[in-house]
């Protein structure tokens, strides 16, 4: 309604995102000299999406909170057992059941409505 071409802006955002991802992949390949099929595993495709959803996708700080939470849960539980991914999965299931909007989204909804 303001006269902006939203299709062009969305296309520019996708192209910029793809260029940044391609540049980071090329830099990694140049640095280590190898890109294997292991980069198509769960760790590099689905887990970052889960971290964003866990923290709160509709919040500004949610992805950071979700990433920090899962990083520390993984780090602490891997010191206790070799089946740390089972504990990480249980933590994800519990947080999705009891905080469907993510950690920060639930905090914002229940207590602190001013959070971004």
C-alpha positions as CSV (number, residue, x, y, z in Angstrom):
1,X,0.0,0.0,0.0
2,X,3.0,2.3,0.4
3,X,4.2,1.8,-3.1
4,X,7.1,-0.6,-2.4
5,X,7.5,-3.5,-4.7
6,X,7.4,-6.3,-2.2
7,X,8.3,-9.1,-4.7
8,X,11.5,-7.2,-5.7
9,X,12.4,-6.7,-2.0
10,X,11.9,-10.3,-1.2
11,X,13.8,-11.4,-4.2
12,X,16.7,-9.1,-3.2
13,X,16.7,-10.5,0.3
14,X,16.8,-14.1,-1.0
15,X,19.6,-13.3,-3.5
16,X,21.6,-11.5,-0.7
17,X,21.1,-14.5,1.6
18,X,22.2,-16.9,-1.1
19,X,25.3,-14.8,-1.9
20,X,26.4,-14.7,1.7
21,X,25.8,-18.5,2.1
22,X,27.7,-19.2,-1.1
23,X,30.6,-16.9,0.0
24,X,30.8,-18.6,3.4
25,X,30.8,-22.1,1.7
26,X,33.5,-21.0,-0.7
27,X,35.6,-19.6,2.1
28,X,35.3,-22.8,4.1
29,X,36.3,-24.8,1.0
30,X,39.3,-22.6,0.4
31,X,40.3,-22.7,4.1
32,X,40.1,-26.4,4.6
33,X,40.5,-27.6,1.0
34,X,37.6,-30.1,1.3
35,X,33.8,-30.1,1.4
36,X,32.4,-33.6,2.0
37,X,28.9,-35.1,2.1
38,X,28.9,-34.7,5.8
39,X,27.7,-31.1,5.4
40,X,24.3,-32.4,4.3
41,X,23.8,-34.1,7.7
42,X,21.2,-33.2,10.3
43,X,23.7,-31.0,12.2
44,X,24.0,-28.5,9.3
45,X,20.4,-28.5,8.0
46,X,17.7,-29.2,10.6
47,X,19.3,-28.3,13.9
48,X,19.8,-24.6,13.2
49,X,16.1,-24.4,12.3
50,X,15.2,-26.2,15.6
51,X,17.4,-23.7,17.5
52,X,15.5,-20.8,16.0
53,X,12.1,-22.3,16.8
54,X,13.2,-23.3,20.3
55,X,14.3,-19.7,21.1
56,X,11.2,-18.1,19.5
57,X,10.9,-17.5,15.8
58,X,8.9,-14.3,16.2
59,X,11.4,-12.6,18.5
60,X,14.5,-10.7,17.8
61,X,16.7,-12.4,20.5
62,X,15.0,-15.9,20.3
63,X,17.4,-17.5,17.9
64,X,20.4,-16.4,20.0
65,X,18.7,-17.8,23.2
66,X,17.8,-21.1,21.5
67,X,21.3,-21.6,20.1
68,X,22.9,-20.8,23.5
69,X,20.5,-23.1,25.3
70,X,21.0,-26.1,23.0
71,X,24.8,-25.5,22.8
72,X,25.1,-25.7,26.6
73,X,22.6,-28.6,26.9
74,X,24.7,-30.5,24.4
75,X,28.0,-29.6,26.0
76,X,26.9,-30.5,29.5
77,X,25.2,-33.8,28.6
78,X,28.0,-35.0,26.4
79,X,30.2,-34.9,29.5
80,X,27.9,-37.4,31.3
81,X,26.9,-39.9,28.6
82,X,27.6,-40.8,25.0
83,X,23.9,-40.8,24.2
84,X,23.7,-37.0,24.6
85,X,21.5,-36.6,21.5
86,X,18.8,-38.6,23.3
87,X,18.8,-36.1,26.2
88,X,18.9,-33.2,23.7
89,X,15.9,-34.7,21.9
90,X,14.0,-35.0,25.2
91,X,14.8,-31.4,26.1
92,X,13.5,-30.3,22.7
93,X,10.3,-32.3,23.0
94,X,9.6,-30.9,26.5
95,X,10.3,-27.4,25.4
96,X,8.0,-27.7,22.4
97,X,5.2,-29.2,24.6
98,X,5.4,-26.6,27.4
99,X,6.7,-23.6,25.4
100,X,5.2,-23.8,21.9
101,X,6.2,-20.2,21.0
102,X,9.8,-20.9,22.1
103,X,11.6,-19.8,25.2
104,X,11.7,-16.1,24.7
105,X,8.2,-16.1,23.0
106,X,6.7,-17.8,26.1
107,X,8.5,-15.5,28.5
108,X,7.2,-12.5,26.5
109,X,3.7,-13.8,26.4
110,X,3.5,-14.7,30.1
111,X,5.6,-12.1,32.0
112,X,7.5,-9.5,30.0
113,X,5.4,-8.2,27.1
114,X,7.9,-5.5,26.3
115,X,10.6,-7.9,25.0
116,X,11.5,-7.6,21.3
